[in-house]
Amino acid sequence: METLDLQPTALRSPHVKTSLIEVTHKLPTRPPCRVFFKNELEQPSGSFKLRGIGNLVRTSIEKAHREHPNKTIHVFASSGGNAGLAAGYSAYFYKVKCTVVLPVISKKSVQDKLRSYGAEIVLFGNTINEADQHLKNLLNSIDLEQIYPIYCHPFNNPLIWEGHSTLVDEVTSQLGTKNIKGMVCSFGGGGLYNGIYQGMERNNINGEMLLIETLQAPTLTETLQADKIITLSSVKSLATSLACSYTTEKSLEYFKNKSQIHSKLETIDDIDSLRACVAYNKNCKKVVEPACGAALTVAYNRMDLLYKSFSNLKQDDVVVIVVCGGSCTTDKDLDEFQRIIRRSEIKL
């Protein structure tokens, strides 16, 4: 692979500025306020993950060139989905080496996309945890005299949260802050939530955050019940990108802090996420994952959550829904979603 000739100065970030579109009059039911979509599916890797993991990779490369200019930089990640794709694209963007360990069940479309970035793929294990353990074994065996490794966790790193916070910077530059009532996002491990929270604080947005997770991946729900970080024994959700077995200490801290930003949590069924993915595709002609569909339910099939979670909404109030994207769902998957939805309706 070609070596990137970098100087020890600040590098350009790999993520791009995404559009912010008002959809108030395009939704099937008129909402009680103005609703905007922040379209993170427009990121080159397909999801918001590029903001955070791109920031981690960029910052690490800058550090490597300051402190270890003679070492070969190598990005390492373990993910069968969007975090791995973000790591692969970031390495491609900076022209450094990359290895991604995937579970053997990972989709061929993800593998093909990673290969298009020039990443080396290792298939190991049946779960992300097994793949990650294998990755750590690989890291333990590398020659640290020659290689500068960059380990990319999917969500638990302050540099990742810092990168995600730029989403709010963009929203305020595109919209201003005057009438922002709050923001809506899906909740998996907590990285996106932490970043948005930090961005709202930095931009002095005194508002509310609505977090959506599925009943089948109740990571934050059970953490709040225990009032401490716990690890779920198993997480089986059709919204696979939300299926994290634990969240972060910072997420728990932010949720309990009501001084400036009031965070609220609602749970939905997997089927609701699928319905939102199908509705979004019909409405916007684009494909997103069920993990993204979780947040989109507020716009399409669970608008009751909008009324329930945001107090005293007025017509000129603004609620921003993060369309976090996802590259692991195809048109063929949408057809299967519709079959699953029909079967669930027959059972009812």
Steps between C-alpha positions, in 0.01 A plus 500: 500500500617851419632687803337834566751781532360679802646796679447530877217750457125478536341268244169536322227280645359218283135577574294742291236758582159338459170657404234615744157476338162610632243221458210653695264501200626173352408269787188279493365678810546871569731537803438757775825683415758537226694177439840484332705200390878517548610266223802311624443227243679743265835430667744324262501184715120508525443607860573748779773264625745670267490817708616332819728227372640740242589738781666218696706395198590858404609593851700180537678554168594854602640364827691226318668749270595724791634227727580199277570633150687187389231247588246352260146601597245219501129531583333202672127451549256221579151557367264333259336829421525876497786544749721272293403681182581835662840370609566357153400820324706715740808288432431526126457877529839540673666223294609291797465127554186349649390163634138427588403179678143395415280220630470223244130584455573855381321609184684471171402859416693622806800286412498627142481862612791453741707343224423797277666716770808278486443354845623154592210286623529221753193283561487356850235391748122520499462827693657844519640413844678194360631702207621774735684250720677364193591855400652561843704184461626635169589830666698316768713335233601802292845656504452828685850608404386520139122549515284772657161333558172692514231294670146610411232408751151542349385760754687515832767766455488875581656580162209323333247705698692817412468413132127431527449838670581675171154392383348757736747767389370449146135511607553834672685643201221382268206594719606712795403413857206731573209257456670163546286312749709187487651212309411135442745215448517124524688353796731200477826530692469870571767652276260706291307613808819610677611699198166672448481584871846659487409689183181636654693615807768668291241681288294606803189311392277470804270230378394140519639181351283204414682168481340202332605140557321174426341265750724232355818701575418668836856602586428843645168396653661229710800719582269768638308242700823371654639854537839369394673365191388144435568251223204328339544125467359508146356760265288381210345776296420548134655843553840334513700823525321575828576157644773610742536303822607804703510878492750756629543659841472839331160409352365415844646821642349715225158339526480569875617862460196724441670839541495612135390208284212277602543150359206267461490137391228313314501138390334364189461157347729384221197494272455874549856555377431291190180694430693827521769373260232405246315832543823699468586314180159580351521860615866579423598221258801406712598194703600506866552234765246405770736665750431826318133409465476507879538880504288541187202338673441836665428648157315213333320252720546604865437873497338454840856488636558851367202632695592298808866591518513868405300732722270775369600479135412803288479528123827690469693269735761282329577135565797349314500126433840347428472272197809308604506289183661159469658302218384154602147510357408456134186521286474123536502539878215751476293239320567260786406773751161531332447124520587505872259790556219317319558185705488701823171659396350160421593376848318798650 
